[in-house]
Amino acid sequence: MTTQRHPLDRLFIVAFSLFAFTSMVLEQWIVFGADLRSAQDPLGRAWRWYAETFDPLLFDRLLSVRVMFGIDAWVFGPFYLLLVYAFVRQRNWIRLPALMFSSAMFYSVLVYFLMEIFSVHASETNLFMVMLISAPYAIMPLLLAYRMWSPI
């Protein structure tokens, strides 16, 4: 017999599944320093459009940005899957790791926002759209921390 789910649990399952995909699949173009300006594949062209339209910082292929995206791809990405598993199976052992993870995730998004605000491209960057597109990555760790205060 399973207990009734918290109202946020289904949101976490969907959101963290999507986050796992974006982290482990899409962000590899940035992690490996792909030249977005000459990208020919569909996902590379999508990244080029995003960088041209909103976020020119991604054209610079900065090591700091690549490391940040790498942590998201190879640490956060698998953890998103672990979160999905824990919420689907209603596993309480995820609470402490999820609290630590939510702090790290929020910190990472905050650092990225600051990099955008203070980059040499700040005047060209559409900060509103970058922050709007990235907002779920800032909101979900706060909701996760809130949710983890009570048992699953």
C-alpha positions in Angstrom: 0.0 0.0 0.0 1.4 3.4 -1.0 0.7 6.7 0.8 -0.9 9.6 -1.0 1.6 11.7 -2.9 2.4 15.3 -2.0 1.0 17.7 -4.6 4.5 18.7 -5.7 5.8 15.2 -6.3 4.3 14.8 -9.8 5.8 18.2 -10.8 9.2 17.0 -9.6 8.9 13.8 -11.6 8.2 15.7 -14.8 10.6 18.6 -14.2 13.5 16.5 -13.1 13.0 14.2 -16.0 13.2 17.1 -18.4 16.2 18.6 -16.5 18.0 15.2 -16.8 17.5 15.3 -20.6 18.7 18.9 -21.0 21.6 18.3 -18.7 22.9 15.0 -20.0 22.0 15.4 -23.7 21.7 19.1 -24.7 24.4 20.6 -22.6 27.2 18.4 -24.2 27.5 21.0 -27.0 28.7 23.6 -24.4 30.7 21.1 -22.3 32.8 20.0 -25.2 33.3 23.6 -26.5 31.5 23.1 -29.8 31.8 26.0 -32.1 28.2 27.1 -32.2 28.7 29.6 -35.0 29.5 26.7 -37.4 27.2 24.1 -36.0 25.4 22.1 -38.7 23.5 19.5 -36.7 19.9 20.4 -35.5 20.8 20.7 -31.8 23.9 22.7 -32.5 21.9 25.1 -34.7 19.4 25.4 -31.9 22.2 26.3 -29.5 23.5 28.8 -32.1 20.0 30.4 -32.4 19.7 30.6 -28.6 23.2 32.2 -28.3 22.5 34.7 -31.2 19.1 35.6 -29.9 19.6 35.7 -26.1 22.9 34.6 -24.8 26.1 35.5 -26.7 28.2 34.4 -23.7 27.9 30.9 -25.0 29.9 31.8 -28.1 33.0 32.5 -26.1 33.5 28.8 -25.0 34.8 30.0 -21.6 36.3 27.2 -19.5 34.3 28.5 -16.5 31.0 28.1 -18.4 32.0 24.7 -19.8 32.9 23.5 -16.3 29.6 24.7 -14.9 27.7 23.0 -17.7 29.8 19.9 -17.2 28.9 19.7 -13.5 25.3 20.1 -14.5 25.6 17.4 -17.2 27.6 14.8 -15.2 26.7 15.4 -11.6 23.3 17.1 -11.6 22.0 15.1 -14.6 22.3 11.7 -13.0 21.1 13.1 -9.7 17.9 14.3 -11.4 17.3 10.7 -12.4 17.9 9.6 -8.9 15.3 12.2 -7.7 12.8 10.9 -10.3 13.3 7.3 -9.1 12.9 8.4 -5.4 9.7 10.3 -6.1 8.2 7.6 -8.3 8.9 5.0 -5.7 8.3 7.3 -2.7 11.6 6.7 -1.1 12.3 8.7 2.0 16.1 8.2 1.9 16.3 11.0 -0.7 15.5 13.8 1.7 19.0 14.6 3.0 20.7 14.2 -0.4 18.0 16.3 -2.0 18.5 19.1 0.5 22.2 19.2 -0.2 21.5 19.0 -3.9 19.0 21.8 -3.8 21.6 24.1 -2.2 24.2 23.2 -4.8 21.7 23.6 -7.7 20.5 27.0 -6.5 24.1 28.2 -6.0 25.0 27.1 -9.5 22.1 29.0 -11.1 22.9 32.1 -9.0 26.5 32.0 -10.2 25.4 31.6 -13.8 23.1 34.6 -13.5 25.9 36.6 -12.1 28.2 35.5 -14.9 25.6 36.7 -17.4 25.0 40.0 -15.6 28.7 40.9 -15.4 30.0 39.3 -18.6 31.5 41.4 -21.4 28.4 40.6 -23.4 26.0 41.9 -20.7 24.8 44.7 -23.0 24.1 42.3 -25.8 22.5 39.6 -23.6 18.7 39.5 -23.3 18.9 39.0 -19.5 15.2 38.9 -19.1 14.9 35.9 -21.5 18.0 34.1 -20.2 16.6 34.4 -16.6 13.1 33.5 -17.7 14.4 30.3 -19.5 16.6 29.5 -16.6 14.0 30.3 -13.9 12.8 26.7 -13.5 16.4 25.8 -12.5 16.2 28.4 -9.8 12.7 27.7 -8.6 12.8 23.9 -8.5 15.6 23.7 -6.0 13.7 26.0 -3.6 10.5 23.9 -4.0 12.6 20.8 -3.5 14.1 22.1 -0.3 10.6 23.1 0.9 9.3 19.6 0.0 12.1 17.7 1.7 11.3 19.2 5.1 8.6 16.5 5.5 8.7 12.8 4.7 7.9 11.5 1.3 
